[in-house]
């Protein structure tokens, strides 16, 4: 599928998965605000997509297809346990930012599918 549609769809769906997991973690932090000894937790993106995107597929001739495909859709993240108590204002700001980033991923994915649909309609 990457050969036909590129890496965009896989990257965006992985980003949406990451944002969904982060949303659950942030809401858990907010829900545990009154829990004694509870500290704020977070997911940190490690930037695997950027590394995968930098890798170039090589060919020896313009007529050849590279047999090597980069797995650019996997998002690696670290679970981070901060030693700070939960701060409602900070968590709500994180939740709003995460929500915006999720919506951005959805919008970009929607545009990608619309462009594919447009190309397919023109081919008919």
C-alpha positions in Angstrom: 0.0 0.0 0.0 2.9 2.4 0.7 3.9 2.0 -3.0 0.5 3.3 -4.1 -0.3 5.9 -1.5 3.0 6.8 0.1 3.7 6.9 3.9 1.3 9.7 4.7 -1.7 7.5 5.6 0.3 5.2 7.9 2.1 8.1 9.6 -1.2 10.0 10.2 -3.0 7.0 11.6 -0.1 6.3 13.9 -0.1 9.9 15.0 -3.8 9.6 15.8 -3.2 6.5 17.8 -0.4 8.3 19.8 -2.7 11.3 20.4 -5.5 9.0 21.6 -3.2 7.3 24.1 -1.9 10.6 25.3 -5.5 11.8 25.7 -6.3 8.8 27.9 -3.2 9.5 30.0 -4.0 13.2 30.5 -7.6 12.5 31.5 -6.2 9.9 34.0 -3.9 12.6 35.5 -6.9 14.9 35.9 -9.1 12.1 37.4 -6.3 11.3 40.0 -5.7 14.9 41.1 -7.0 14.2 44.6 -5.1 10.9 44.9 -2.4 11.2 47.5 1.2 10.6 46.2 0.0 10.5 42.6 2.3 12.2 40.2 1.7 13.5 36.7 2.4 11.0 33.8 3.0 11.7 30.2 3.9 10.1 26.9 6.9 11.5 25.0 7.2 11.2 21.3 10.7 9.9 20.3 10.7 11.1 16.7 10.9 7.8 14.9 8.9 9.2 12.0 11.5 11.9 11.3 14.3 9.4 11.3 12.3 7.1 8.9 11.5 10.0 6.6 15.2 11.0 6.3 16.1 7.5 5.0 16.2 7.5 1.2 15.3 4.6 -1.0 18.0 4.0 -3.5 17.9 2.5 -7.0 20.6 1.8 -9.5 18.5 2.8 -12.5 15.5 5.1 -13.1 13.6 2.0 -14.3 14.2 0.0 -11.1 12.0 0.1 -8.0 13.7 -0.2 -4.7 12.8 -3.3 -2.8 13.4 -1.6 0.4 10.5 0.2 2.1 10.9 2.2 5.2 8.5 1.4 8.0 7.6 5.0 8.7 4.3 4.4 10.4 5.5 3.2 13.8 5.5 5.8 16.5 7.8 5.0 19.4 7.0 6.8 22.6 8.3 6.8 26.2 6.2 6.7 29.2 7.4 9.4 31.5 6.5 9.7 35.2 7.2 13.2 36.3 7.8 13.8 40.0 5.4 16.7 40.0 2.0 16.7 41.5 -0.9 17.1 39.0 -1.5 20.7 38.1 -5.1 21.1 36.7 -4.2 24.1 34.6 -1.2 22.4 33.0 -3.2 19.2 32.3 -6.1 21.1 30.7 -3.6 23.0 28.5 -2.0 19.7 27.5 -5.4 18.3 26.8 -6.4 21.2 24.6 -3.1 21.0 22.7 -3.4 17.3 22.3 -7.0 17.7 21.0 -5.8 20.2 18.4 -3.0 18.0 17.2 -5.4 15.0 16.9 -7.9 17.1 14.9 -5.0 18.3 12.7 -4.1 14.7 12.0 -7.7 13.9 11.2 -8.0 16.9 8.8 -4.8 16.0 7.0 -5.9 12.3 6.6 -9.2 13.5 5.3 -7.5 15.7 2.7 -5.3 12.8 1.7 -8.3 10.6 1.1 -10.1 13.4 -0.8 -7.1 13.8 -3.1 -7.0 10.0 -3.7 -10.7 10.0 -4.4 -10.2 12.9 -6.8 -7.5 11.1 -8.7 -9.6 8.0 -9.0 -12.6 9.9 -10.3 -10.4 11.5 -13.0 -9.1 8.1 -14.0 -12.7 6.8 -14.6 
